[in-house]
Each structure stands twice: as structure tokens, then as C-alpha cells.
Amino acid sequence: MSALKELVAKAARGSVIQSSIRYSDEEAEFDIPVTVLKGAGTGGTIWIQAALHGDEYDGAPAIKQLSREIDPARLNGTIIFVPILNVTAFKAQQNASPVDNVNLNRVFGPERKGSFSYRFGRFICDLICENADQMIDLHGGGQYLDVCRFVMASVVGEKAEIVEKMAYHCGAELVHLENGADNPKLYAELSRKGVPAVLIENGGGLEALPEAVEKHKRSVMSILRLLGYLDGKPEERSGVPVTESADMYFSDGGLMLFRRGIGDEVRKGDVLLRVMRYDSTEYEIKCPIEKGVILSIHTAAIVKDGQYAVMVGKT
Ligand SMILES: [Zn+2]
């Protein structure tokens, strides 16, 4: 039995416990903070995390506030709150851990490597499967990315229906569901293993803005009501379906001269970003799909080659 499972089992009903999960291997060693709310009422267990990407700040304060505001006396079941998952990336103020610079949300596909993020990802995935019945993954674009309030999920396996409900009742403006077969993201791996999971994007930039934090809190509260952890009605079904999405990256570094904004409707060939290279020549990134909406876009003036530029969703 893992230390976390023991902690939850021993906790008194109607209590809040602050603790941490120890991770250590030959490359890294750290403690992941957790707050466990064990409800007075019986029910399942939901794992709610933020900062899987270390430079996404909107989810952590949302979790901290919710862990104080939700009354365990009114809670059915258990919530495991993890405000900062990717501790080494968070401390380094970057998306991926400096230990191996691998995106922790790309390590669950058919391609498996031996570096830290692959091992840490497996450790977290196993821990969630051992301890939780559902999972919510709060993201926030990143230092250089603004994001729409959108949700991503994999409708795969026996519990696909629950995944779909979680996605359409969290207040997101756009909903991107896919079949999840080879998807290398954590939510997809969890859904494949029978733990319904959704990834919620919202916010972005160098700080957590109160408005984005509030939206994350509302999404979580709605899902908690939907699944019966809390009494009350979840938000009405909402969200425009996104059938597919295209990710584009900067081919060269330079200065950004022009960019569109999140939520903009775009058509094939529309210029999404224009960059001046360091030799003063310019290039553009154009919309590759017939009709779509900008889900996330780079916002900083300086861009690096290979950096994430824009994500367009087909609507
Ligand atoms: Zn993210």
C-alpha cells in the first residue's frame, strides 16, 4: 500500500490533512504537496492537480482556495488536491523539468524513454490509478501562451460517458474530445486505464489572474457536483465541440511583429503570427485548417525556434 493510500485510509471522516508525497530516483528527489479532504459522507475519490507544466500558474491558487473553502462536513467522498505536481519544473519557472526537459504531458504514448519525466509520469499515473476514481488536470497556457477556457479529454473505454459529461459540464467555451488511442497525455492514459480524466485550460501569462483562478474554481465545483461529491446542480451543458486541432511551432527565433488573439475565428490561409528573424527577414505562420478558432497563442515579443506558437481548433 502506498503512503498516500495509508494516509487517506487512516484519516478521520470530515477532516483535512496537509501532507506530501515523496518522489525519489537516481536523478531527482522532492516532495509533492498534497491536501486531502476526507468528507463526512461516503463516496469515491477524485484527484485534482495543477502545475503539471511548471510555468502554468492559474490552477495552483484555485486549488489552494478550494481546499480551504470546501467544507469536509458537506463533502461525500474524498478529494486529493495536488496544487503543484511538477515540482522541479515549477521551481525552475519552466514548462518541463530541467532534469530532462521533457514535456510531462507527452510521456504516455507508444514511445517510451528512460529519462526522468517518463519515470515520474508513470509514478504519478500509478498513484492516481491506485487512489482515485476520477481526475481533473488544471492547466494555464504558460508564461508565453494565452489560452481559451477549453477542455481536452479522451472518450475511450467503459467510462467514456463519464468523461464526456465531465467535459461538457465544466463551463468551458470549447470542448476537444478524441478517441485517445495513442494520445501521450496523462488524461488519455488515465481514461484508458478506467479513471475518467479531463484537462482544463484557462488563463496564461506570467501570473495567475483572479478571473482565471475563479473560472478554474467554478469548473472544479461543477464537476464535483456532477459526480455527487457536493450537493447542488452542476453547470448546464456547454461548449462548442472542436473536432481536431493543429499545433504549430516557430521555425526560427526572432521578434514577433503580429499575432491574433485567443478565441479569434480564423480561416485557411489567414496569418496567425508574423515574426522578424534576427537577420531582419520575416516569416508568417498561417491557419492550416478550413475554419477554426485560436485555442492558444504565443504572447511574448521574443520567440525561440522550436517554441510553441499557436493551437487552432477545428469547429
Ligand atoms: Zn499545460
Boltz pocket constraint, residues with backbone or C-beta under 6 A from the ligand:
constraints:
  - pocket:
      binder: B
      contacts: [[A, 53], [A, 56], [A, 139], [A, 140], [A, 141]]
      max_distance: 6.0
